[in-house]
Amino acid sequence: MIKNKVVVITGASSGIGAATAELLAHKGAKLVLGARRESHLQQLVAKIEQAGGQAVYRVTDVVNPVDSQKLVQFAKDTYGKVDVIFLNAGLMPNSPLAELKTDEWNRMIDVNIKGVLNGIAAVLPTFKAQKHGHVITTSSVAGLKAYPGGAVYGATKWAVRDLMEVLRMESAQAGSNIRTATIYPAAIKSELLETITDKQVAQGMATTYDQYQIAPERVASVVAFAIDQPADTNISEFTVGPTNQPW
């Protein structure tokens, strides 16, 4: 059941995060939204409330562990509990390794790996204490297969894959009833391409996405499906992409 579940979403200001927030609110969840852009969060909360849903927000940079802790605490202070955390914040400034865009490498590691770890660290004590909870993350098809230009981005998404599988295993061993789900989106319409500074890579990705991309609402429906499963059922991985994408 989704109704009345308290769901925390990072990277909530656009794309998959925003689409998921709207869908879950429509299904009766109580949303706690985190992202860096306050104006986007304000607009999203207003849209959800106008449609009859419940949502609050807190400006959050997932790279800062304290921000993640405060977001989870805000959820508990506002709604009295946390049932689900969707760790969705991510960056994809792809480039060939030989270009040595090390600042971009480090930023991806900070957001895509450390951001997920900070979210897990923030929510895990609560989930362990209450003996239930659901951790959902956005990885990527780049976390399943390698491709030129995507070495560091792919490495961060492979890391998320491993983190989540071990979290699932350890939670099962501990009997804490924590569920996990890792989503591997392919070409989904979002702002990810806007972070690519390498012109050749950006052009190639844009051409691919223009041909194949599907709406972020398609991923949102997968998140809803995972949450809606019975408490004794864990679907740990979802690969999501366009029907006509041949790779």
N, C-alpha and C positions, 0 to 999 in steps of 0.2 A: 504493500500500500504506500502511495505517495502522500496522500492527504494528511496534513498536519505534521509531516516530517520537517525538521529544521535542516536546511541545506546551505552550507557555506560554499561559495564559488569564488575562486581567484581568477584573474584575467577575465573579469565579468563585464568589462565596459564595451565589448564589441564581439563580433564573430560568434564562435561556438559558445563562449561564456554567456553572452547576452541572450542568444537564442535559447539556451538551456534554461536560463533564469525565467524567461517568459513562459516557456512551456510548463515548467514545474510549478510556477505560480498559478497557471491556469488549472493545473491538476490538484491544487489545494495545498502545495508545500509552502513553507515560510522561508523566505530567502534572505540570506545575509551575503551581501555582495562586496567583494574587494577588488580594487584596481588602483592605478595611479591617477587616472584622469577623473577628477571629481565631477566636472560638468557632464561627462558621459554617464556616470553613475547616477547623478541626480535625474537626468532625463529618463534613464531606464526605470528607476524606482517610481517616478511619476507615471510612466506608461503602465507599469504593472498595477499600481494602485488605481488608476483610472479604469482598468479592466476588472477591478474587484479583487485583485490579489494582494498579498502581504509581502513587503520587502523593505529592508533597511540596507544602508551601505556604510562602509568605512574606508577611507583612502588608505591603500595598502601597497607597499612595495615588498614583494615576496622575498627579495634578496635580504631584507632585514628581518632576522628571527623575531625581534620584538614585535614587529608589525603583524606577523602571522599569529603570534600569541595573543595579541590584543584583538585581532579579528575573531578568533575563536572565543575569547572571553566576552566580547561584545555580543556574540550569538547567544551565549549562555545568559548574559545579563538581560538581553532583550526577550528571549523566548523560553529561557529556563533549561535548555538542553541543546545538544547537537547530535543529529542522526547521521548526516552525510557531509563529507567534504570533497569537493570536486576541484582538484589541483590542476588548473587549466592554463595558467600563465605560461607563455613561451615566446621565444624569439627564433628567427630563422635567417640570419644574415649569411647565407651560403657564399662560399668562394673557394677557388682552388687553394690547396695547402701552400703552394709555392708563392702565393700572393702575400703570405705572412701577415694576415690581418689579425694579429694577436689580441688586440683590444676587443675585437668582435668575438674571438674564441672565448676569451675570459668572460665576456658578458653573457654568452650563451651558457657557459658552465654555471655562472652565478644564478641565472634565472631558471634554466631548464633542469638543472640538477639540484643545486642548493635550495632553490625556491620550493621544489617538491619536498626535499628533506625538512626544510623549515616548517612546512605545512603538516607533515607527518609528526614532527616533534611537538608541534603545538596542540594537536588533537589527540594523540595517542594516549596520554594519561587519562583523559576524559573517557575515551572509548574503552580502555581497560577497566576503569572503575565501574562503568555502567554495564559492562559485559555485552556490549553491542556497538555497532558503528559500521560505516561504509566509507572506504577511501577509494575515490575514482580519480584517475589521472589521464591526461591527454599525452600520449606518446606520439607516434607518427609511423607511417609505413617506412620511414627512414630508420626506425627502430627495429625493422624486420629485414631490410635489405639495404645493401650499400649502393651508392651511386656517386660518380665524380662530382666534385663541388660541394658535397654534403658530408665531408669527413667529420667535422667537429659537431655539427648539428646532429648527425646520425649517432655519433658517440654519446651525446647527451641523452638521446632518446632510447638507445640500447641500455643505458644506465637506468633509466626509468623503468624499463621492462624488467630488469633484474631486481631492482629495489622492490617493485610491487609483487613479484613472484615470491621473494623471500618474506615479505611482510605477510602474504597470504599463508605461507607455510608455518611461520612462527606463530601467527595468530591461531591457527588450527592446533598446533602443538600445545599452546597455552590455554586453549579452551575459552578464549576471550570473545568468540563469536563475531570477530571483525571480518567483514567482507571486503573484497577488493575487486576492482575492475580497471583494466588498462585498455584504452581506446587507441587504435592505430589508424588515424584518418589519412586518406590519400589527398586528392586535389579538392579541397573544400574552400569555398569563397570566404576569405578573411583578410586581415591586414598583414599577414605574415610576409607577403612578398615586398611590402613597403620597407622592410628592414634590410633588404639586400642592397649593398653598395657596389658590388662588382657588376659593371654594366653588362658584360656578356652573359653572366649567369642570370642576372635579372631579366634580360630580354628572353632568354631561353625558357625560364620558368613562367614568365608572363604568357608566352605563346602556348605553353602546355596547359596552363590554368584556363586561359580563354577558351580552349577547345573542350576541356574535360570537367571543369569545376562544378560542384553541386553545392547547394545551399547549406549553411551551418545548421539549419533546422533539422537536417537529416541526421547529424550527429546528436543533436539534442534529444531526438526520439530514442536513440540508443541508450543514452544516459538514463532517460526515464524508464526504459525497459529494464535496465540493470537494477535500478532502485526498486522497481515494482515487483521483483521476484520475492518469493517467500523467504523468510529469515534463514531457513535451513539450506538455501540454494545460492551458490556463488558461481556466477559466470565471469571468469577472470579475464578474458580477452575478447576484444571485438576489433575486427579489421573492417573499415568502412570507406567506401570510395564509389566513384561513378561506375555505373554498369558498363559504360563504353570505354573504360580506361584499360588498355591492353597490357600494361606493365605493372 
